[in-house]
Amino acid sequence: MNMASANSGWRLLGRRPRSFGLRIGAISDGARRELLMRGALGSATVLGVRASSKATVDANGAPGHVFWVRVLVDGIPPYETRVRQRVSAANLEWMQPGDVVCCRVDPGDRDRLVLYVPDFAETGRASISKILADGRRADATVLAATPVAADYSGRDDPVLRLDLELRAWDEPTPWLVRLVQPVPLSAIGLVDLGQHLEVAFFTVDHGESVAVDWAASLGED
């Protein structure tokens, strides 16, 4: 089925989902346990999520969802795929567009994978919403902004790779970060070269614990 004709249920990061010609059946509990033990470790950026049309729940009452993700695994180029998986409401909160989760991938079939919410220490990454809620504050100067997810149609928030220089009052020197995050259409003018953004961060790193506060940058807070 062409996903372009059935996308009303998707919550998206950047662009409409498209058909990849993949099966997206949920794997069995036994296969899930096997993948978690033996699958190749990777990370997945959630690009979109919707409730599964197959209204199934597991023994704990967790409903099914379909996740559209961009997967990074050592040794192969990044790729996009869709995963049907049952997740609890608590985990779903950390698996929204823009969030980065862990995954275990079948080495023989890269479209067969399991997503799971990691501890921050496991990936060095945290949810955008958590960073904005609990992070320290810094001023960011835009050094470059490059579109990713290039099939941007103008109807959704585009996804950009942002190169930023950060300065915080409690850090002695500025530092450089690179983020891949959705940019609200109303904030497109803020990512021009030399513009300043308000960001939140947990620690000085390459961007793993940094998130742009678009509402504050637009003066909405």
Secondary structure in CASP SS format (residue, H / E / C, confidence):
PFRMAT SS
TARGET T0000
AUTHOR 0000-0000-0000
METHOD secondary structure of the structure
MODEL  1
M C 1.00
N C 1.00
M H 1.00
A H 1.00
S H 1.00
A C 1.00
N C 1.00
S C 1.00
G C 1.00
W C 1.00
R E 1.00
L E 1.00
L C 1.00
G C 1.00
R C 1.00
R C 1.00
P C 1.00
R C 1.00
S C 1.00
F C 1.00
G C 1.00
L C 1.00
R C 1.00
I C 1.00
G C 1.00
A C 1.00
I C 1.00
S C 1.00
D H 1.00
G H 1.00
A H 1.00
R H 1.00
R H 1.00
E H 1.00
L H 1.00
L H 1.00
M H 1.00
R H 1.00
G C 1.00
A E 1.00
L E 1.00
G E 1.00
S E 1.00
A E 1.00
T E 1.00
V E 1.00
L E 1.00
G E 1.00
V E 1.00
R E 1.00
A E 1.00
S C 1.00
S C 1.00
K C 1.00
A C 1.00
T C 1.00
V E 1.00
D C 1.00
A C 1.00
N C 1.00
G C 1.00
A C 1.00
P E 1.00
G E 1.00
H E 1.00
V E 1.00
F E 1.00
W E 1.00
V E 1.00
R E 1.00
V E 1.00
L E 1.00
V E 1.00
D C 1.00
G C 1.00
I C 1.00
P C 1.00
P C 1.00
Y E 1.00
E E 1.00
T E 1.00
R E 1.00
V E 1.00
R E 1.00
Q E 1.00
R E 1.00
V C 1.00
S C 1.00
A H 1.00
A H 1.00
N H 1.00
L H 1.00
E C 1.00
W C 1.00
M C 1.00
Q C 1.00
P C 1.00
G C 1.00
D C 1.00
V E 1.00
V E 1.00
C E 1.00
C E 1.00
R E 1.00
V E 1.00
D E 1.00
P C 1.00
G C 1.00
D E 1.00
R E 1.00
D E 1.00
R E 1.00
L E 1.00
V E 1.00
L E 1.00
Y E 1.00
V C 1.00
P C 1.00
D C 1.00
F H 1.00
A H 1.00
E H 1.00
T H 1.00
G C 1.00
R C 1.00
A C 1.00
S C 1.00
I H 1.00
S H 1.00
K H 1.00
I H 1.00
L H 1.00
A H 1.00
D H 1.00
G C 1.00
R E 1.00
R E 1.00
A E 1.00
D E 1.00
A E 1.00
T E 1.00
V E 1.00
L E 1.00
A E 1.00
A E 1.00
T E 1.00
P E 1.00
V E 1.00
A C 1.00
A C 1.00
D C 1.00
Y C 1.00
S C 1.00
G C 1.00
R C 1.00
D C 1.00
D C 1.00
P C 1.00
V E 1.00
L E 1.00
R E 1.00
L E 1.00
D E 1.00
L E 1.00
E E 1.00
L E 1.00
R E 1.00
A C 1.00
W C 1.00
D C 1.00
E C 1.00
P C 1.00
T C 1.00
P C 1.00
W E 1.00
L E 1.00
V E 1.00
R E 1.00
L E 1.00
V E 1.00
Q E 1.00
P E 1.00
V C 1.00
P C 1.00
L H 1.00
S H 1.00
A H 1.00
I H 1.00
G H 1.00
L H 1.00
V H 1.00
D C 1.00
L C 1.00
G C 1.00
Q C 1.00
H E 1.00
L E 1.00
E E 1.00
V E 1.00
A E 1.00
F E 1.00
F C 1.00
T C 1.00
V C 1.00
D C 1.00
H C 1.00
G C 1.00
E C 1.00
S C 1.00
V E 1.00
A E 1.00
V E 1.00
D C 1.00
W H 1.00
A H 1.00
A H 1.00
S H 1.00
L C 1.00
G C 1.00
E C 1.00
D C 1.00
END
